[in-house]
């Protein structure tokens, strides 16, 4: 860690900087400027493609020049934009002036330089830039991180598919499940959300100062600006929103954040459950030779990865909740209260990524304690009361539930006493033999199968 990182206010830029470095080129100030540059350049290319009367078709050399500005965009370029901004006090206009400077020496492009930012309000550029940022983060960071997490969980589920364990409903001994099946439940929940995130459309708009194409239509009334807008927005990989005020309403962003929040909430649930299972020794954690678990208790291996994950998920969800509530609201056609909030999207996603990484690390250190899990099952034969009373119902024995309740509720039942109860039942011999052979470890339904199928 360099001294700059040591002085960082945010741990994302300090302690955790290496773990979220993939997000830097997307959500940093540099990233926002770069995406604005992309939008501005693609827009002038679109105007040429749409045969705007005063913009001739671009030559191959002109197209290459414009592409080079995007492909070679550097931190030095971003600093140049910031220098321009410091003089004019407008971040989007600074991008326009930067591009004008970059093409000033190119004779063909110089003649059309006044069409950079043509008809646009700043929000035409910003909403598309942020939309592309979210799309990039989803593709390059979020989905790969979730893929790694789901792969780790699937391995844990499959490795422990046959390991039957005592379930605990309301914290009390309950009908058995398998350890793998409990992990499979989490995988199924996460996969559903990941599929929704992957399919979610991210809206964008290009329609001027109040969403009505006013400037476009007055300058070139013969052009179909709605179709040009649609082609442009979809060409950037976003979904075209034809109805907006000055700003794109951010409903799509709220939907994106809602899915992220649900993913994170599922993981909080998982982190807490695994923490508890470690606490009762259903899991042990692999010991790392040089790692210290406690500053005073040398024997400890704390579940720090799941605790770290839970903490980061909480921070991320607090931000997502605020953004979901704030961003879709704007005073009349536009106010700037969303600007600072939008700049913190990367913070929420970064804390989510930190959590995903921590959970994967924790999962990969888990080892099931089969002897402890088996002993816990053997110590709770009363859980077979459900099985016995259900079979009694099938064979029409009177008051099956009530009889098992009287026999087992709040009592310690062992194998011998339960089998004595079964022997007294008026059941067919084959059925009685089946119940006498039943053990807590065999009463698992389809749990093994379900864990293997996930």
VOGU-3710 file (C-alpha; in Angstrom, 3 decimals, decimal comma):
1> xxxxxxxxxx> 0,000/0,000/0,000  1,385/3,392/-0,954  1,271/6,436/1,304  -1,541/7,946/-0,766  -3,692/4,929/0,039  -2,813/5,276/3,717  -4,228/8,795/3,665  -7,430/7,865/1,809  -10,678/8,793/3,539  -12,600/5,953/1,923
11> xxxxxxxxxx> -11,358/2,386/2,499  -12,270/1,723/-1,134  -9,363/3,962/-2,116  -7,192/2,786/0,758  -7,361/-0,580/2,478  -9,454/-2,247/-0,236  -8,158/-0,474/-3,333  -6,606/-3,565/-4,914  -9,814/-5,557/-4,526  -11,971/-3,063/-6,405
21> xxxxxxxxxx> -9,449/-1,836/-8,947  -11,543/-3,196/-11,841  -14,181/-0,580/-11,038  -11,778/2,355/-11,183  -11,839/2,794/-14,950  -15,655/2,659/-14,867  -16,842/4,711/-11,884  -13,974/7,106/-11,203  -14,021/10,711/-12,376  -11,780/9,519/-15,176
31> xxxxxxxxxx> -14,353/6,861/-16,059  -17,243/9,325/-16,132  -15,285/11,702/-18,368  -14,292/8,854/-20,690  -17,892/7,697/-21,114  -18,981/11,287/-21,774  -16,348/11,517/-24,481  -17,631/8,287/-26,013  -21,218/9,590/-26,083  -20,236/12,939/-27,622
41> xxxxxxxxxx> -18,138/11,318/-30,351  -20,728/8,649/-31,138  -23,340/11,414/-31,409  -21,470/13,363/-34,076  -20,873/10,061/-35,888  -24,625/9,427/-35,681  -25,405/12,835/-37,153  -23,160/12,070/-40,116  -24,688/8,617/-40,500  -28,202/10,123/-40,424
51> xxxxxxxxxx> -27,341/12,321/-43,429  -27,795/15,622/-41,634  -27,661/18,157/-44,503  -24,671/20,067/-43,145  -22,563/17,064/-42,158  -21,195/15,051/-45,076  -20,432/11,356/-44,695  -17,228/10,953/-42,714  -14,130/9,724/-44,505  -12,254/6,694/-43,241
61> xxxxxxxxxx> -9,525/9,008/-41,937  -12,073/11,084/-40,004  -13,655/7,988/-38,487  -10,217/6,737/-37,459  -9,398/10,074/-35,857  -12,593/9,987/-33,803  -12,090/6,354/-32,818  -8,545/7,117/-31,721  -9,792/9,763/-29,296  -11,869/7,071/-27,593
71> xxxxxxxxxx> -9,404/4,193/-27,789  -6,414/6,253/-26,688  -8,208/8,247/-24,009  -5,823/8,571/-21,073  -5,548/10,032/-17,612  -3,684/12,928/-19,203  -6,718/13,558/-21,410  -9,012/13,424/-18,386  -6,800/15,949/-16,599  -7,042/18,215/-19,642
81> xxxxxxxxxx> -10,840/18,063/-19,418  -10,643/18,940/-15,718  -8,403/21,904/-16,521  -10,951/23,168/-19,037  -13,712/22,640/-16,481  -11,847/24,691/-13,871  -11,942/27,653/-16,224  -15,589/27,432/-17,333  -17,146/25,672/-14,290  -19,108/23,140/-16,389
91> xxxxxxxxxx> -18,071/19,501/-16,556  -20,001/18,436/-19,680  -19,189/21,550/-21,680  -15,538/20,903/-20,851  -15,788/17,564/-22,683  -17,182/19,320/-25,740  -14,300/21,832/-25,758  -11,787/19,014/-25,235  -13,050/17,168/-28,321  -12,961/20,363/-30,355
101> xxxxxxxxxx> -9,320/20,781/-29,447  -8,548/17,153/-30,346  -10,008/17,499/-33,827  -8,881/21,094/-34,408  -5,925/20,056/-36,557  -8,011/17,707/-38,738  -9,344/19,765/-41,648  -12,413/17,621/-42,345  -13,530/17,315/-38,731  -12,777/20,951/-37,931
111> xxxxxxxxxx> -15,465/22,056/-40,390  -18,125/20,194/-38,410  -16,809/20,945/-34,920  -19,850/23,123/-34,135  -21,973/19,982/-34,364  -20,268/18,461/-31,344  -22,976/18,433/-28,651  -25,492/19,512/-31,300  -28,979/19,957/-29,810  -27,930/18,284/-26,563
121> xxxxxxxxxx> -28,512/19,198/-22,989  -25,927/17,974/-20,494  -28,313/15,268/-19,344  -28,417/13,783/-22,832  -24,727/13,052/-22,347  -24,808/12,215/-18,652  -27,690/9,748/-18,657  -26,105/7,772/-21,465  -22,686/7,873/-19,828  -24,077/6,533/-16,548
131> xxxxxxxxxx> -26,109/3,924/-18,391  -22,990/2,691/-20,173  -21,106/2,692/-16,873  -23,725/0,416/-15,304  -23,725/-1,845/-18,348  -19,924/-2,101/-18,239  -19,884/-2,798/-14,500  -22,511/-5,502/-14,913  -20,637/-7,229/-17,717  -17,047/-6,786/-16,541
141> xxxxxxxxxx> -17,345/-6,943/-12,748  -20,686/-7,887/-11,200  -21,619/-10,913/-13,301  -18,098/-12,423/-13,226  -17,972/-11,960/-9,437  -21,376/-13,580/-9,040  -20,274/-16,380/-11,362  -17,297/-17,103/-9,117  -19,514/-17,040/-6,027  -22,120/-19,353/-7,538
151> xxxxxxxxxx> -19,390/-21,760/-8,652  -17,984/-21,909/-5,115  -21,460/-22,489/-3,694  -22,237/-25,218/-6,236  -19,083/-27,077/-5,292  -20,027/-26,838/-1,625  -23,556/-28,053/-2,387  -22,431/-30,972/-4,524  -19,657/-32,030/-2,147  -22,153/-32,182/0,723
161> xxxxxxxxxx> -25,264/-33,322/-1,116  -25,413/-36,611/0,822  -24,542/-35,155/4,226  -27,835/-35,229/6,103  -28,122/-32,695/8,902  -30,636/-31,582/11,467  -32,748/-28,687/10,293  -33,688/-25,982/12,737  -36,976/-24,185/12,316  -37,463/-21,443/14,901
171> xxxxxxxxxx> -34,031/-22,504/16,146  -35,432/-25,866/17,287  -34,610/-29,391/16,036  -36,718/-30,055/12,920  -37,165/-32,400/9,967  -33,727/-33,240/8,510  -32,296/-31,759/5,358  -28,890/-32,147/3,754  -26,107/-29,645/4,061  -25,820/-29,541/0,280
181> xxxxxxxxxx> -29,542/-28,874/-0,094  -29,329/-25,867/2,229  -26,586/-24,420/0,026  -28,649/-25,275/-3,054  -31,477/-23,124/-1,691  -29,131/-20,128/-1,669  -27,869/-20,881/-5,175  -31,416/-21,028/-6,545  -32,299/-17,702/-4,933  -29,147/-15,987/-6,183
191> xxxxxxxxxx> -29,408/-17,427/-9,687  -32,915/-16,044/-10,066  -31,692/-12,557/-9,201  -28,582/-12,832/-11,378  -30,779/-13,829/-14,326  -32,952/-10,774/-13,726  -29,906/-8,528/-13,481  -28,510/-9,941/-16,698  -31,768/-9,387/-18,576  -32,510/-5,957/-17,126
201> xxxxxxxxxx> -32,709/-3,165/-19,685  -30,850/0,040/-18,893  -32,750/3,003/-20,374  -31,274/6,051/-22,046  -32,536/9,182/-23,768  -31,356/11,741/-26,332  -34,116/14,328/-26,730  -32,918/17,753/-25,606  -33,488/20,239/-22,832  -37,008/19,198/-21,832
211> xxxxxxxxxx> -37,438/15,907/-23,636  -39,282/17,188/-26,706  -36,515/17,496/-29,337  -37,201/21,260/-29,458  -33,763/22,374/-30,640  -33,425/19,469/-33,056  -36,825/20,062/-34,626  -36,386/23,818/-35,083  -32,983/23,411/-36,744  -33,803/20,487/-39,048
221> xxxxxxxxxx> -37,571/19,917/-39,083  -37,265/17,535/-42,018  -35,293/14,974/-39,952  -36,948/12,153/-38,001  -35,280/12,957/-34,697  -37,166/10,353/-32,735  -35,864/7,583/-34,961  -32,356/9,064/-34,888  -32,542/9,147/-31,098  -33,752/5,552/-30,955
231> xxxxxxxxxx> -30,979/4,335/-33,245  -28,374/6,234/-31,263  -29,402/5,063/-27,811  -29,829/1,427/-28,815  -26,531/1,599/-30,682  -24,866/2,322/-27,348  -26,337/-0,899/-25,950  -29,086/0,812/-23,957  -32,877/0,755/-24,139  -34,432/3,837/-25,736
241> xxxxxxxxxx> -36,722/5,865/-23,468  -38,908/8,136/-25,652  -40,710/9,879/-22,774  -38,628/12,006/-20,417  -38,238/15,474/-18,988  -34,779/17,011/-19,204  -33,518/13,924/-17,399  -34,013/10,228/-17,941  -36,126/9,394/-14,896  -33,682/6,842/-13,414
251> xxxxxxxxxx> -36,433/4,251/-12,963  -34,224/1,757/-14,767  -31,383/2,537/-12,393  -33,719/1,970/-9,456  -34,647/-1,417/-10,931  -30,954/-2,263/-11,298  -30,242/-1,281/-7,704  -33,279/-3,214/-6,487  -31,886/-6,423/-7,974  -28,492/-5,682/-6,457
261> xxxxxxxxxx> -30,155/-5,076/-3,099  -31,967/-8,425/-3,307  -28,736/-10,232/-4,192  -27,049/-8,590/-1,231  -29,929/-9,389/1,114  -29,809/-13,066/0,147  -26,088/-13,045/0,882  -26,589/-11,390/4,267  -28,995/-14,220/5,080  -26,388/-16,743/3,917
271> xxxxxxxxxx> -23,506/-15,089/5,769  -25,436/-15,116/9,027  -26,505/-18,744/8,635  -22,953/-19,903/7,895  -21,682/-17,841/10,833  -24,161/-19,692/13,064  -23,241/-23,111/11,640  -19,578/-22,367/12,303  -20,567/-21,378/15,826  -22,177/-24,786/16,509
281> xxxxxxxxxx> -19,245/-26,503/14,756  -21,160/-27,855/11,784  -18,350/-26,242/9,809  -14,715/-25,780/10,638  -12,484/-23,372/8,738  -9,183/-24,230/7,140  -6,314/-22,829/9,138  -3,793/-20,591/7,392  -0,306/-20,987/8,855  0,578/-17,322/9,370
291> xxxxxxxxxx> -2,903/-15,998/10,067  -3,805/-14,656/13,506  -7,364/-15,199/14,701  -7,308/-13,170/17,906  -4,890/-10,748/19,483  -5,159/-12,573/22,795  -6,723/-16,014/22,127  -4,343/-17,948/19,891  -6,706/-20,894/19,349  -9,353/-18,930/17,455
301> xxxxxxxxxx> -10,235/-19,067/13,756  -12,904/-16,405/13,468  -15,485/-16,349/10,625  -14,082/-13,002/9,508  -14,819/-13,445/5,807  -18,549/-13,809/6,407  -18,500/-10,954/8,906  -16,613/-8,740/6,447  -19,088/-9,670/3,732  -22,081/-8,879/5,917
311> xxxxxxxxxx> -20,712/-5,469/6,845  -19,991/-4,484/3,249  -23,383/-5,735/2,101  -25,036/-3,543/4,706  -23,194/-0,440/3,519  -23,994/-1,239/-0,110  -27,686/-1,781/0,619  -27,958/1,454/2,586  -26,660/3,283/-0,487  -28,844/1,304/-2,893
321> xxxxxxxxxx> -31,926/2,021/-0,775  -31,187/5,747/-0,804  -30,510/5,798/-4,540  -33,685/3,832/-5,278  -35,725/6,308/-3,242  -33,953/9,469/-4,417  -33,048/9,118/-8,074  -36,540/8,646/-9,589  -37,644/11,947/-8,004  -36,893/15,302/-9,663
331> xxxxxxxxxx> -38,388/18,726/-9,084  -40,403/19,599/-12,176  -38,326/18,978/-15,306  -34,897/18,989/-13,660  -32,954/19,634/-10,491  -29,377/18,832/-9,598  -29,962/16,905/-6,371  -29,303/13,646/-8,216  -25,796/14,644/-9,328  -23,913/13,797/-6,122
341> xxxxxxxxxx> -25,976/10,650/-5,637  -25,119/9,379/-9,114  -21,434/9,834/-8,388  -21,746/7,280/-5,587  -23,074/4,407/-7,689  -19,572/2,976/-7,873  -19,271/3,099/-4,085  -22,334/0,885/-3,615  -21,209/-1,553/-6,287  -17,665/-1,621/-4,891
351> xxxxxxxxxx> -18,897/-2,577/-1,412  -21,005/-5,286/-3,040  -17,984/-6,664/-4,900  -15,931/-6,664/-1,713  -18,669/-8,718/-0,094  -18,881/-11,175/-2,983  -15,114/-11,718/-2,816  -15,158/-12,176/0,963  -17,970/-14,716/0,779  -16,129/-16,731/-1,871
361> xxxxxxxxxx> -13,004/-16,686/0,270  -14,988/-17,851/3,288  -16,801/-20,599/1,400  -13,530/-21,986/0,078  -12,243/-22,336/3,655  -15,240/-24,329/4,911  -15,010/-27,997/5,885  -18,084/-29,870/7,105  -17,731/-31,629/10,481  -19,492/-34,858/9,609
371> xxxxxxxxxx> -19,117/-36,453/13,048  -20,678/-33,480/14,851  -23,510/-33,267/12,325  -24,197/-37,007/12,645  -24,097/-36,881/16,452  -26,600/-34,023/16,455  -28,993/-36,098/14,368  -28,560/-39,131/16,604  -29,375/-36,991/19,616  -32,800/-35,989/18,288
381> xxxxxxxxxx> -34,946/-38,993/17,468  -38,051/-36,953/18,294  -37,863/-35,400/14,815  -39,249/-38,686/13,457  -42,575/-37,859/15,100  -43,578/-36,118/11,879  -42,900/-39,229/9,832  -44,756/-41,560/12,194  -47,872/-39,432/12,574  -48,056/-38,885/8,801
391> xxxxxxxxxx> -47,948/-42,637/8,154  -50,588/-43,125/10,868  -52,820/-40,700/8,967  -52,468/-42,759/5,805  -53,634/-45,870/7,604  -56,473/-44,046/9,344  -55,266/-44,538/12,894  -57,130/-42,265/15,306  -55,636/-38,964/16,505  -52,151/-39,508/15,075
401> xxxxxxxxxx> -50,956/-35,946/15,606  -52,335/-35,707/19,105  -50,755/-39,013/20,154  -47,325/-38,021/18,841  -47,667/-34,607/20,431  -48,373/-36,153/23,806  -45,484/-38,563/23,375  -42,785/-36,177/22,097  -43,528/-32,489/22,651  -40,842/-30,909/24,806
411> xxxxxxxxxx> -39,385/-34,292/25,667  -36,076/-36,018/25,045  -36,808/-39,062/22,905  -34,243/-41,731/22,118  -34,206/-44,549/19,603  -35,453/-47,172/22,026  -38,463/-45,242/23,307  -39,500/-44,208/19,800  -39,319/-47,781/18,521  -41,356/-48,998/21,467
421> xxxxxxxxxx> -44,025/-46,481/20,508  -44,017/-47,738/16,909  -44,303/-51,377/17,973  -47,599/-50,625/19,723  -49,215/-49,113/16,635  -51,841/-51,010/14,649  -50,019/-50,799/11,351  -49,335/-53,415/8,663  -46,209/-55,400/9,508  -44,316/-54,177/6,428
431> xxxxxxxxxx> -45,059/-50,564/7,305  -44,122/-51,070/10,916  -40,843/-52,690/9,845  -40,147/-49,690/7,634  -40,721/-47,250/10,494  -38,620/-49,288/12,900  -35,730/-49,153/10,421  -36,044/-45,390/9,928  -33,324/-43,194/11,446  -32,981/-39,402/11,569
441> xxxxxxxxxx> -30,158/-39,670/9,055  -32,369/-41,467/6,548  -35,370/-39,179/6,895  -34,245/-36,620/4,313  -36,830/-36,767/1,546  -35,447/-35,514/-1,773  -32,760/-33,383/-0,126  -29,821/-35,311/-1,590  -31,300/-35,340/-5,066  -32,141/-31,655/-5,002
451> xxxx> -28,616/-30,738/-3,897  -27,059/-32,769/-6,704  -29,358/-31,254/-9,340  -28,598/-27,597/-8,601
//
